[in-house]
Amino acid sequence: MKNQLRPDRPLDSLCRSPSASGASVREGSRLTGYVVGASRPEQHWGPNVWVGPSGLAVDRAGVIGELYAAAAERWVSEGKTHHYVLVPAMCADWVESWFRLGFGLQHVHAVREPGGVPSGAESDNLLLRLADHRDLDALAELELLLPAHQARSPVFAAGNPSALSDARRDWEETLGDASSETWVAELNGRVIGCAMRCPVERSHAHSGPARPENAAILAFAAVFPECLGAGVGRALGRRVLERAGAAGYSAIVTDWRSANLQAARAWTGLGFRETYFRLFRRVD
């Protein structure tokens, strides 16, 4: 969980990365578009190039194909065959252009305001409380559940799950961080789920134009499999949203694998609106 959070990399910082490369297009003396990508660690993402929210800008969708053609020629020649791009969800013509280049939808980013949280039915025995150090073992187990869940159908996401001891150590650090807040759901004395909120500045994905001002991120949520379908995830999500508003945040973001059906139902059911799509192509 915690290892997925990274500092922001705006365009100027991105362009200074040793692995950065891309292409631009001009019409006369006017710049009409650019694409800039950089690599992330291969042990998790394969031989990759990422085009983040700040790495793509065009004045019309028609130039996306030629930009990608120019940039990808170098990427593939360098052996970087896993290509990721974050595209604004509201720009349907941009999304369509990337689909026509062989990309598919992999991940969804979303946002909503903290207020006006939808109500929902909860068990009378369900207790929501702030996590503390007595919950470390349960939190570590819940962290390992997410990559295991996403490795199964229909997500089939490859990953490198942490060891239980590493997950426990990460959670101990997280619980000691005053800028984050973790809630657990307890049923009949047993912790069955959790959700964690922290400042959006800790997210590498929600950066540049994909980062709302004064925002928090719902960075992690998980429920034990035998408790799925009982509204526990939504109850935790509602509590995180309520507390984000009380803490003075103007917005809260989250993200999920598009094929993670439970996450998609839970977060759209709480009113999150799609903002960015992460598209992926593997060149064989």
C-alpha positions as CSV (number, residue, x, y, z in Angstrom):
1,M,0.0,0.0,0.0
2,K,2.4,2.7,1.2
3,N,5.0,1.8,-1.4
4,Q,2.6,2.9,-4.2
5,L,2.7,6.5,-3.0
6,R,5.3,8.7,-4.6
7,P,6.0,12.5,-4.9
8,D,4.5,14.5,-7.7
9,R,6.5,14.7,-11.0
10,P,5.3,17.8,-13.0
11,L,6.4,18.3,-16.6
12,D,9.6,20.3,-15.9
13,S,10.7,17.6,-13.5
14,L,9.6,14.8,-15.9
15,C,11.6,16.3,-18.7
16,R,14.8,16.3,-16.6
17,S,14.4,12.5,-15.9
18,P,17.3,10.5,-17.6
19,S,14.7,8.2,-19.0
20,A,12.4,10.9,-20.4
21,S,11.7,11.1,-24.2
22,G,8.9,11.9,-26.5
23,A,7.8,13.9,-29.5
24,S,6.1,17.2,-30.4
25,V,4.3,18.5,-33.4
26,R,4.1,22.0,-34.8
27,E,1.9,23.8,-37.4
28,G,4.1,26.6,-38.7
29,S,5.7,28.2,-35.7
30,R,2.9,27.0,-33.3
31,L,3.3,24.0,-31.0
32,T,0.1,22.0,-31.4
33,G,0.9,19.0,-29.2
34,Y,3.5,17.0,-27.3
35,V,3.9,13.6,-25.6
36,V,6.6,13.0,-23.0
37,G,7.1,9.7,-21.2
38,A,9.5,8.3,-18.6
39,S,10.2,4.8,-17.2
40,R,9.3,3.4,-13.8
41,P,10.9,0.4,-12.0
42,E,10.8,-2.7,-14.3
43,Q,10.3,-5.2,-11.5
44,H,6.7,-4.1,-11.2
45,W,5.8,-2.5,-14.6
46,G,8.0,-4.4,-17.0
47,P,10.1,-2.6,-19.7
48,N,7.9,0.5,-19.6
49,V,7.2,4.1,-20.5
50,W,4.6,6.2,-18.7
51,V,2.9,9.2,-20.1
52,G,1.4,10.9,-17.0
53,P,-1.2,13.7,-16.8
54,S,1.5,16.4,-17.5
55,G,3.1,14.4,-20.3
56,L,0.3,14.8,-22.9
57,A,-1.2,17.9,-24.4
58,V,-2.8,18.4,-27.9
59,D,-5.0,21.1,-29.4
60,R,-6.9,18.4,-31.4
61,A,-7.1,14.6,-31.2
62,G,-6.0,14.1,-34.8
63,V,-2.3,14.7,-33.9
64,I,-2.2,12.0,-31.2
65,G,-1.4,9.2,-33.7
66,E,1.6,10.9,-35.2
67,L,2.9,11.9,-31.8
68,Y,2.7,8.4,-30.5
69,A,4.2,7.0,-33.8
70,A,7.3,9.2,-33.4
71,A,7.8,8.7,-29.7
72,A,7.0,4.9,-29.7
73,E,9.6,4.2,-32.4
74,R,12.3,5.2,-30.0
75,W,10.7,3.5,-27.0
76,V,10.4,0.2,-28.7
77,S,13.9,0.4,-30.2
78,E,15.2,0.8,-26.6
79,G,13.2,-2.3,-25.6
80,K,10.5,-0.4,-23.7
81,T,7.4,-2.3,-24.9
82,H,4.9,-1.7,-22.1
83,H,3.3,1.7,-22.7
84,Y,1.0,3.5,-20.3
85,V,-0.8,6.8,-20.8
86,L,-3.2,8.8,-18.6
87,V,-5.9,10.5,-20.6
88,P,-8.7,12.8,-19.4
89,A,-11.9,10.8,-19.3
90,M,-14.0,13.8,-20.5
91,C,-11.9,14.0,-23.7
92,A,-13.7,11.2,-25.6
93,D,-12.0,11.9,-28.9
94,W,-8.6,11.6,-27.2
95,V,-9.6,8.3,-25.6
96,E,-10.8,7.0,-29.0
97,S,-7.6,8.0,-30.7
98,W,-5.5,6.0,-28.2
99,F,-7.9,3.0,-28.5
100,R,-7.3,3.1,-32.3
101,L,-3.6,2.9,-31.6
102,G,-4.1,-0.5,-29.8
103,F,-4.5,0.7,-26.2
104,G,-7.1,-0.6,-23.8
105,L,-8.6,0.7,-20.6
106,Q,-6.8,-0.6,-17.5
107,H,-7.4,1.9,-14.6
108,V,-9.8,4.6,-13.6
109,H,-9.2,7.8,-11.6
110,A,-12.1,9.6,-10.0
111,V,-13.0,12.6,-7.7
112,R,-15.8,13.9,-5.7
113,E,-16.5,16.5,-3.0
114,P,-16.6,15.4,0.6
115,G,-20.2,16.7,1.3
116,G,-23.5,15.1,0.4
117,V,-22.4,11.5,1.1
118,P,-25.1,9.0,0.1
119,S,-26.6,7.1,3.0
120,G,-26.6,3.3,3.2
121,A,-27.8,0.4,5.3
122,E,-25.3,-0.9,7.8
123,S,-25.4,-3.7,10.3
124,D,-26.3,-2.6,13.8
125,N,-23.3,-4.5,15.0
126,L,-20.8,-2.8,12.6
127,L,-18.5,-0.5,14.5
128,L,-16.4,2.1,12.6
129,R,-13.4,3.5,14.5
130,L,-10.0,4.9,14.0
131,A,-7.3,2.3,13.7
132,D,-4.6,1.9,16.3
133,H,-1.6,-0.4,17.0
134,R,-3.8,-3.2,18.2
135,D,-5.0,-3.5,14.6
136,L,-1.6,-3.9,13.0
137,D,-2.0,-7.6,12.3
138,A,-5.4,-7.2,10.7
139,L,-4.3,-4.2,8.6
140,A,-1.3,-6.2,7.3
141,E,-3.5,-9.1,6.3
142,L,-5.9,-6.7,4.6
143,E,-3.0,-5.2,2.6
144,L,-2.0,-8.5,1.2
145,L,-5.6,-9.2,0.2
146,L,-5.7,-6.5,-2.5
147,P,-3.0,-7.8,-4.8
148,A,-4.3,-11.4,-4.3
149,H,-7.8,-10.2,-5.2
150,Q,-6.6,-8.3,-8.3
151,A,-4.6,-11.3,-9.5
152,R,-7.8,-13.3,-10.0
153,S,-10.5,-13.0,-12.7
154,P,-11.5,-10.7,-14.2
155,V,-8.6,-8.3,-13.3
156,F,-5.6,-10.6,-13.8
157,A,-3.2,-8.0,-12.6
158,A,0.4,-9.0,-12.0
159,G,2.0,-7.8,-8.8
160,N,4.6,-8.2,-6.2
161,P,2.8,-8.7,-2.9
162,S,4.6,-7.6,0.3
163,A,5.6,-10.0,3.0
164,L,3.3,-9.9,6.0
165,S,6.1,-8.5,8.2
166,D,6.8,-5.7,5.7
167,A,3.1,-4.8,5.4
168,R,2.9,-4.7,9.2
169,R,6.0,-2.4,9.4
170,D,4.5,-0.1,6.7
171,W,1.2,0.2,8.6
172,E,3.0,0.9,11.8
173,E,4.6,3.9,10.1
174,T,1.3,4.9,8.5
175,L,-0.5,4.9,11.9
176,G,2.3,7.2,13.2
177,D,1.7,9.7,10.5
178,A,-0.5,12.5,11.7
179,S,-1.4,13.6,8.1
180,S,-3.1,10.3,7.3
181,E,-6.2,8.7,8.9
182,T,-7.1,5.1,8.8
183,W,-10.5,3.7,9.8
184,V,-11.4,0.1,10.5
185,A,-14.7,-1.7,10.4
186,E,-15.2,-4.1,13.3
187,L,-18.0,-6.7,13.5
188,N,-18.5,-8.6,16.7
189,G,-15.1,-7.7,18.0
190,R,-13.2,-8.6,14.7
191,V,-11.7,-6.1,12.3
192,I,-13.1,-7.0,8.8
193,G,-12.1,-4.0,6.7
194,C,-10.2,-0.8,6.6
195,A,-9.9,2.5,4.5
196,M,-7.0,5.0,4.6
197,R,-7.0,8.7,3.6
198,C,-3.9,10.9,3.2
199,P,-2.9,14.1,1.4
200,V,-3.1,13.9,-2.4
201,E,0.5,15.1,-2.7
202,R,1.6,11.6,-1.8
203,S,0.1,10.2,-5.0
204,H,2.3,10.0,-8.1
205,A,-0.7,9.3,-10.3
206,H,-2.9,12.2,-9.2
207,S,-0.4,14.8,-10.3
208,G,-0.2,17.9,-12.5
209,P,-3.6,18.6,-14.1
210,A,-5.0,15.4,-12.5
211,R,-4.5,16.9,-9.0
212,P,-7.3,19.0,-7.6
213,E,-6.4,21.8,-5.2
214,N,-6.8,21.1,-1.4
215,A,-7.5,17.4,-2.0
216,A,-7.1,14.2,-0.1
217,I,-6.9,10.7,-1.6
218,L,-8.7,7.6,-0.5
219,A,-5.4,5.7,-0.9
220,F,-6.3,2.2,0.3
221,A,-9.4,0.2,1.2
222,A,-10.0,-3.6,1.6
223,V,-12.5,-6.0,3.2
224,F,-12.0,-9.6,4.0
225,P,-13.6,-11.8,1.2
226,E,-16.1,-13.5,3.4
227,C,-17.5,-10.0,4.3
228,L,-17.9,-8.7,0.8
229,G,-21.4,-7.7,-0.4
230,A,-22.5,-6.5,3.0
231,G,-21.8,-2.8,2.4
232,V,-18.7,-2.7,4.6
233,G,-16.6,-1.0,1.9
234,R,-19.2,1.7,1.3
235,A,-19.6,2.3,5.0
236,L,-15.8,2.9,5.3
237,G,-15.9,5.1,2.2
238,R,-18.7,7.2,3.6
239,R,-16.7,7.7,6.9
240,V,-13.6,8.7,5.0
241,L,-15.6,11.2,2.9
242,E,-17.3,12.7,6.0
243,R,-14.0,13.0,7.8
244,A,-12.3,14.6,4.8
245,G,-14.9,17.3,4.8
246,A,-14.5,17.8,8.5
247,A,-10.8,18.1,8.0
248,G,-11.3,21.0,5.5
249,Y,-10.5,19.2,2.2
250,S,-12.3,20.5,-0.9
251,A,-12.1,17.3,-2.8
252,I,-11.1,13.6,-2.5
253,V,-9.8,11.4,-5.2
254,T,-9.3,7.7,-5.6
255,D,-8.6,5.1,-8.4
256,W,-9.2,1.5,-9.2
257,R,-8.5,-1.2,-11.8
258,S,-11.3,-0.9,-14.4
259,A,-11.9,-4.7,-14.2
260,N,-12.2,-4.7,-10.4
261,L,-16.0,-4.9,-10.3
262,Q,-16.3,-4.6,-6.5
263,A,-14.3,-1.4,-6.4
264,A,-16.1,0.1,-9.4
265,R,-19.5,-0.5,-7.8
266,A,-18.4,0.8,-4.4
267,W,-16.8,4.0,-5.5
268,T,-19.2,5.0,-8.2
269,G,-22.0,4.2,-5.8
270,L,-20.6,6.8,-3.5
271,G,-20.7,9.4,-6.2
272,F,-17.1,9.4,-7.5
273,R,-16.9,10.8,-11.0
274,E,-14.4,9.5,-13.5
275,T,-11.6,12.0,-14.3
276,Y,-8.7,10.1,-16.0
277,F,-8.3,6.8,-17.7
278,R,-5.0,4.9,-17.6
279,L,-4.6,3.2,-20.9
280,F,-2.2,0.4,-21.7
281,R,-0.6,-1.2,-24.7
282,R,2.0,-4.0,-24.8
283,V,4.0,-4.2,-28.0
284,D,4.9,-7.8,-28.9
